[in-house]
Amino acid sequence: MIGLGTGVRVYLACGQTDMRKGIGGLAALTQEVLRHNPASGAVFAFRGRRGDRIKLLTWDGQGFCLYYKVLEKGRFPWPSPADGTARLTAAQMAMLWEGIDWRRPAWSAPPARVV
């Protein structure tokens, strides 16, 4: 995936989304359900019912970009529909895109011991 800037705003549409929707349908959901301007430059993330598919919608200044990823194994971690909308940092979005649970990241090395 093309790297996100450090100051980018990322919003998750909690719950499930019909993955047959394209740019127009996802932009409409962004406006009507998430209450955000889809052309604001933020990244809007949507997950399918099975949990193994994710779509990202963003405006790059010239038009909409739609990124789509299907995991071979596992599911994307996602908040419950009751949460409405969740906001992520660029680092959390990078973890999500890789299929890592951004809510509970596991560190690869223990902290250094002070002697």
C-alpha positions in Angstrom: 0.0 0.0 0.0 1.1 3.5 -0.6 2.3 5.0 2.7 0.1 7.3 4.7 1.4 10.5 6.1 1.9 10.8 9.8 -0.8 13.4 10.3 -3.5 11.6 8.3 -6.9 11.1 9.9 -8.3 7.5 9.7 -11.9 6.6 10.4 -13.3 3.1 10.7 -16.9 2.4 9.9 -17.7 0.0 12.7 -19.8 -3.0 11.9 -20.0 -4.6 8.5 -20.2 -3.1 5.0 -21.4 -4.6 1.8 -18.1 -5.2 -0.1 -19.9 -4.9 -3.4 -20.0 -1.1 -3.0 -17.6 0.9 -5.1 -16.3 4.4 -4.7 -19.7 6.0 -5.1 -21.4 3.8 -2.6 -18.6 4.1 0.0 -18.5 7.9 -0.5 -22.2 8.0 0.2 -21.8 5.9 3.4 -19.0 8.2 4.5 -21.4 11.2 4.2 -24.6 9.7 5.5 -23.4 7.2 8.2 -20.0 8.5 9.3 -21.0 12.2 8.9 -17.7 13.2 7.2 -16.8 14.7 3.9 -15.4 11.9 1.7 -13.2 14.5 -0.1 -11.6 15.8 3.1 -8.3 13.9 2.6 -9.0 11.5 5.5 -8.9 7.7 5.0 -12.2 5.8 5.6 -12.0 2.1 6.2 -14.8 -0.5 5.7 -14.8 -4.2 6.5 -16.9 -6.9 5.0 -19.2 -9.4 6.8 -16.7 -12.3 6.9 -14.0 -10.0 8.3 -11.3 -11.0 5.8 -11.8 -8.1 3.4 -11.2 -4.4 3.9 -11.6 -1.3 1.7 -10.0 2.0 2.2 -11.4 5.2 0.5 -9.5 8.4 0.3 -9.3 11.6 -1.7 -5.9 12.5 -3.0 -6.7 16.0 -4.3 -7.5 14.9 -7.8 -9.9 12.0 -7.3 -10.8 9.1 -5.1 -8.5 6.2 -4.4 -9.9 2.8 -3.4 -7.7 0.2 -1.8 -8.9 -3.3 -1.4 -7.3 -6.2 0.6 -8.3 -9.8 1.2 -6.5 -11.8 3.8 -5.6 -15.3 2.9 -5.9 -16.4 6.6 -7.5 -14.7 9.6 -9.7 -11.7 10.0 -9.2 -7.9 10.3 -9.7 -6.8 13.9 -12.7 -4.5 14.1 -14.8 -2.6 16.7 -18.4 -3.7 17.3 -21.2 -1.9 15.4 -22.3 -0.2 18.7 -19.1 1.8 18.6 -20.2 3.8 15.5 -17.0 5.3 14.2 -13.4 4.7 15.5 -10.5 6.9 14.8 -7.0 5.5 14.3 -3.5 6.9 14.0 -1.4 6.3 10.9 0.6 3.7 12.9 -2.6 1.8 13.9 -3.8 1.9 10.3 -0.5 0.3 9.1 -1.0 -2.5 11.7 -4.6 -3.0 10.6 -3.6 -3.2 6.9 -1.1 -6.0 7.8 -3.8 -7.9 9.8 -2.3 -7.1 13.2 -4.6 -6.3 16.0 -4.0 -2.6 16.4 -5.9 -2.6 19.8 -3.4 -5.0 21.4 -0.1 -4.9 19.6 2.5 -7.4 20.8 6.0 -6.0 21.0 8.7 -8.2 19.4 11.4 -7.6 22.1 11.1 -7.2 25.9 12.2 -3.8 27.4 15.9 -3.5 28.1 16.9 -4.2 31.7 18.5 -1.4 33.6 21.5 -2.6 35.6 
